[in-house]
Amino acid sequence: MGKLENQVAIITGGARGIGRAIAEAFVAEGADVAIADQAPESGTAELLSVLRKGGRRAIYVQTDVTKEAEVKAMVERVEKELGPVEILVNDAGIGEQVLLHEMSSAQWDRMLNVNLRSVFLCTRYVLPQMLERGSGKIISIGSQLGQIGGHEMVHYSASKGGVLAFTKALAREVSTKGVRVNAIAPGPILTDMMKDETDEWRDKKLTEMPIGRFGQAHEVAPTAVFLASDDSSYYVGQTLGPNGGDVML
Ligand SMILES: NC(=O)c1ccc[n+]([C@@H]2O[C@H](COP(=O)([O-])OP(=O)(O)OC[C@H]3O[C@@H](n4cnc5c(N)ncnc54)[C@H](O)[C@@H]3O)[C@@H](O)[C@H]2O)c1
């Protein structure tokens, strides 16, 4: 018996990286999953075949999580095809490095839209049904940069700090109604998001990492399984940090 047996989960940004690792870990624990990502559906055959390998149901719903109508339609389709959504993982996100005094308002708006508005929208459309059933888990992927700030990443850091504050505030609203809300703040994880970093940045950052290396997406996924399962029944509004010791709170 898996820890998430027969539970339906939506994972935004699950086409690759950390979201995909979470989706793979969820099906291994018996969940059925819907991947909501903006990547073209045409490239998702391999992903879906991996997710369905153990007999679990998996669907892909191409969605731009910044667009309200698309998010609403995505949630409706998942409920129709897979059933009531018990777990939402808000993972979709983007990164970018730019100094604040050179940042355009368009860059600011895009970052906040993808990384924070999407968390509001996706949560907004699954939460009423969770409250009605008196059961659900919402897990949002923040970042350690939302805790400590990142150089040339004021907009990213602000969006991720917003995700962590969103988590705490919502947890105060819904925890007595059976819905648990928590966040994950990963450290540097080797995904496509990190591929634009320079060698100079990597070398310097590695010297700062207590564990002496960057993380892998599969090292974040167990934290999501924990927060999605009853093992975390007393965790409310928390931010857990798979970060190699880069941030110690
Ligand atoms: N990689 C890291 O070092 C790191 C560290 C801390 C936090 N995070 C966070 O983890 C999450 C996943 O990042 P990752 O490293 O796996 O990056 P990634 O770039 O590999 O994956 C991000 C996914 O989000 C999707 N996405 C982006 N914009 C979208 C939109 N508007 N609508 C729908 N989907 C969209 C992309 O298509 C992609 O599949 C992000 O929120 C990121 O900020 C990453």
The ligand as an SDF file (V2000), in Angstrom:
LIG
                    3D

 44 48  0  0  0  0  0  0  0  0999 V2000
   16.3890   24.2700   -9.8550 N   0  0  0  0  0  0  0  0  0  0  0  0
   16.6160   24.9720   -8.7640 C   0  0  0  0  0  0  0  0  0  0  0  0
   17.7540   25.2230   -8.3900 O   0  0  0  0  0  0  0  0  0  0  0  0
   15.4460   25.4640   -7.9300 C   0  0  0  0  0  0  0  0  0  0  0  0
   15.7220   25.9280   -6.6390 C   0  0  0  0  0  0  0  0  0  0  0  0
   14.6760   26.3900   -5.8560 C   0  0  0  0  0  0  0  0  0  0  0  0
   13.3910   26.4020   -6.3540 C   0  0  0  0  0  0  0  0  0  0  0  0
   13.1450   25.9580   -7.6090 N   0  0  0  0  0  0  0  0  0  0  0  0
   11.7580   26.0030   -8.0750 C   0  0  0  0  0  0  0  0  0  0  0  0
   11.3360   24.6980   -8.4170 O   0  0  0  0  0  0  0  0  0  0  0  0
   10.3220   24.7760   -9.4070 C   0  0  0  0  0  0  0  0  0  0  0  0
   10.6790   23.8320  -10.5510 C   0  0  0  0  0  0  0  0  0  0  0  0
   11.8680   24.2890  -11.1390 O   0  0  0  0  0  0  0  0  0  0  0  0
   12.8780   23.3450  -11.9480 P   0  0  0  0  0  0  0  0  0  0  0  0
   14.2290   23.5890  -11.3980 O   0  0  0  0  0  0  0  0  0  0  0  0
   12.3490   21.9780  -12.0140 O   0  0  0  0  0  0  0  0  0  0  0  0
   12.8300   24.1080  -13.3600 O   0  0  0  0  0  0  0  0  0  0  0  0
   12.4950   23.6090  -14.8330 P   0  0  0  0  0  0  0  0  0  0  0  0
   12.7160   24.8190  -15.6670 O   0  0  0  0  0  0  0  0  0  0  0  0
   13.2000   22.3510  -15.1520 O   0  0  0  0  0  0  0  0  0  0  0  0
   10.9260   23.2690  -14.7630 O   0  0  0  0  0  0  0  0  0  0  0  0
    9.9440   24.2720  -14.6850 C   0  0  0  0  0  0  0  0  0  0  0  0
    8.6740   23.7560  -15.3560 C   0  0  0  0  0  0  0  0  0  0  0  0
    7.6830   24.7860  -15.2240 O   0  0  0  0  0  0  0  0  0  0  0  0
    7.0290   24.9220  -16.4690 C   0  0  0  0  0  0  0  0  0  0  0  0
    6.4670   26.2700  -16.6070 N   0  0  0  0  0  0  0  0  0  0  0  0
    7.1330   27.4470  -16.6600 C   0  0  0  0  0  0  0  0  0  0  0  0
    6.2670   28.4610  -16.8560 N   0  0  0  0  0  0  0  0  0  0  0  0
    5.0270   27.8990  -16.9240 C   0  0  0  0  0  0  0  0  0  0  0  0
    3.7210   28.4280  -17.1530 C   0  0  0  0  0  0  0  0  0  0  0  0
    3.5000   29.7480  -17.3200 N   0  0  0  0  0  0  0  0  0  0  0  0
    2.6800   27.5700  -17.1760 N   0  0  0  0  0  0  0  0  0  0  0  0
    2.8840   26.2380  -17.0040 C   0  0  0  0  0  0  0  0  0  0  0  0
    4.0950   25.6880  -16.8070 N   0  0  0  0  0  0  0  0  0  0  0  0
    5.1470   26.5150  -16.7690 C   0  0  0  0  0  0  0  0  0  0  0  0
    8.0950   24.6450  -17.5270 C   0  0  0  0  0  0  0  0  0  0  0  0
    7.5360   24.3130  -18.7780 O   0  0  0  0  0  0  0  0  0  0  0  0
    8.8660   23.5020  -16.8640 C   0  0  0  0  0  0  0  0  0  0  0  0
    8.3500   22.2380  -17.2250 O   0  0  0  0  0  0  0  0  0  0  0  0
   10.2410   26.2470   -9.8160 C   0  0  0  0  0  0  0  0  0  0  0  0
    9.1520   26.8680   -9.1520 O   0  0  0  0  0  0  0  0  0  0  0  0
   11.5480   26.8050   -9.3370 C   0  0  0  0  0  0  0  0  0  0  0  0
   11.4800   28.1920   -9.0820 O   0  0  0  0  0  0  0  0  0  0  0  0
   14.1500   25.4760   -8.4200 C   0  0  0  0  0  0  0  0  0  0  0  0
  1  2  1  0
  2  3  2  0
  2  4  1  0
  4  5  1  0
  4 44  2  0
  5  6  2  0
  6  7  1  0
  7  8  2  0
  8  9  1  0
  8 44  1  0
  9 10  1  0
  9 42  1  0
 10 11  1  0
 11 12  1  0
 11 40  1  0
 12 13  1  0
 13 14  1  0
 14 15  2  0
 14 16  1  0
 14 17  1  0
 17 18  1  0
 18 19  2  0
 18 20  1  0
 18 21  1  0
 21 22  1  0
 22 23  1  0
 23 24  1  0
 23 38  1  0
 24 25  1  0
 25 26  1  0
 25 36  1  0
 26 27  1  0
 26 35  1  0
 27 28  2  0
 28 29  1  0
 29 30  1  0
 29 35  2  0
 30 31  1  0
 30 32  2  0
 32 33  1  0
 33 34  2  0
 34 35  1  0
 36 37  1  0
 36 38  1  0
 38 39  1  0
 40 41  1  0
 40 42  1  0
 42 43  1  0
M  CHG  2   8   1  16  -1
M  END
$$$$
